[in-house]
Amino acid sequence: MKTKSPRDVLAHRLAERDELVVEILELEGRLERAKRRLDEVSAEIDSSGHIE
């Protein structure tokens, strides 16, 4: 089994970190959309007393 050089290990870890950052940004976007939708539905319920 070949051992990885410190540079290879660092490159791999940085790539993993970048993937995680992208996933976090995607989740934050989904969360913001869900919050907006929740606000919209809550406003509909408040204005009409029921879901339309």
GROMACS elastic network, one bead per residue, 0.5 to 0.9 nm:
[ bonds ]
;  ai    aj funct       b0    kb
    4     7     6  0.79385   500
    4     8     6  0.58551   500
    4     9     6  0.62587   500
    5     8     6  0.51449   500
    5     9     6  0.63025   500
    5    10     6  0.86080   500
    6     9     6  0.50498   500
    6    10     6  0.60620   500
    6    11     6  0.85246   500
    7    10     6  0.50922   500
    7    11     6  0.60844   500
    7    12     6  0.85667   500
    8    11     6  0.50606   500
    8    12     6  0.61076   500
    8    13     6  0.85929   500
    9    12     6  0.51312   500
    9    13     6  0.61884   500
    9    14     6  0.86016   500
   10    13     6  0.51104   500
   10    14     6  0.60699   500
   10    15     6  0.85290   500
   11    14     6  0.51405   500
   11    15     6  0.61464   500
   11    16     6  0.86419   500
   12    15     6  0.51324   500
   12    16     6  0.62431   500
   12    17     6  0.86363   500
   13    16     6  0.50321   500
   13    17     6  0.61146   500
   13    18     6  0.85940   500
   14    18     6  0.61386   500
   14    19     6  0.86346   500
   15    18     6  0.50683   500
   15    19     6  0.62709   500
   15    20     6  0.87004   500
   16    19     6  0.51034   500
   16    20     6  0.62903   500
   16    21     6  0.86996   500
   17    20     6  0.50711   500
   17    21     6  0.61969   500
   17    22     6  0.87104   500
   18    21     6  0.50401   500
   18    22     6  0.63070   500
   18    23     6  0.86927   500
   19    22     6  0.51836   500
   19    23     6  0.62820   500
   19    24     6  0.86868   500
   20    24     6  0.60962   500
   20    25     6  0.85866   500
   21    24     6  0.50786   500
   21    25     6  0.61998   500
   21    26     6  0.86226   500
   22    25     6  0.51343   500
   22    26     6  0.62055   500
   22    27     6  0.86511   500
   23    26     6  0.50727   500
   23    27     6  0.61754   500
   23    28     6  0.85917   500
   24    27     6  0.50522   500
   24    28     6  0.60844   500
   24    29     6  0.85841   500
   25    28     6  0.50336   500
   25    29     6  0.62162   500
   25    30     6  0.86884   500
   26    29     6  0.51149   500
   26    30     6  0.63015   500
   26    31     6  0.86357   500
   27    30     6  0.50159   500
   27    31     6  0.60590   500
   27    32     6  0.85994   500
   28    32     6  0.61953   500
   28    33     6  0.86868   500
   29    32     6  0.51517   500
   29    33     6  0.63038   500
   29    34     6  0.86200   500
   30    33     6  0.51416   500
   30    34     6  0.61285   500
   30    35     6  0.86146   500
   31    34     6  0.50283   500
   31    35     6  0.61292   500
   31    36     6  0.86432   500
   32    35     6  0.50632   500
   32    36     6  0.62255   500
   32    37     6  0.86248   500
   33    36     6  0.51356   500
   33    37     6  0.61866   500
   33    38     6  0.85709   500
   34    37     6  0.50620   500
   34    38     6  0.60673   500
   34    39     6  0.85820   500
   35    39     6  0.61593   500
   35    40     6  0.86144   500
   36    39     6  0.50667   500
   36    40     6  0.62234   500
   36    41     6  0.87137   500
   37    41     6  0.61818   500
   37    42     6  0.84612   500
   38    41     6  0.51523   500
   38    42     6  0.59722   500
   38    43     6  0.84746   500
   39    42     6  0.50308   500
   39    43     6  0.60613   500
   39    44     6  0.86107   500
   40    43     6  0.51435   500
   40    44     6  0.62926   500
   40    45     6  0.87460   500
   41    44     6  0.50278   500
   41    45     6  0.62368   500
   41    46     6  0.85986   500
   41    51     6  0.75503   500
   42    45     6  0.50939   500
   42    46     6  0.60936   500
   42    47     6  0.85900   500
   42    51     6  0.88058   500
   43    46     6  0.50161   500
   43    47     6  0.60554   500
   43    48     6  0.85148   500
   44    47     6  0.52806   500
   44    48     6  0.60789   500
   44    49     6  0.77308   500
   44    50     6  0.74089   500
   44    51     6  0.64597   500
   44    52     6  0.72998   500
   45    48     6  0.54015   500
   45    51     6  0.53863   500
   45    52     6  0.79284   500
   46    49     6  0.55015   500
   46    50     6  0.76204   500
   47    50     6  0.81470   500
   48    51     6  0.73092   500
   48    52     6  0.79257   500
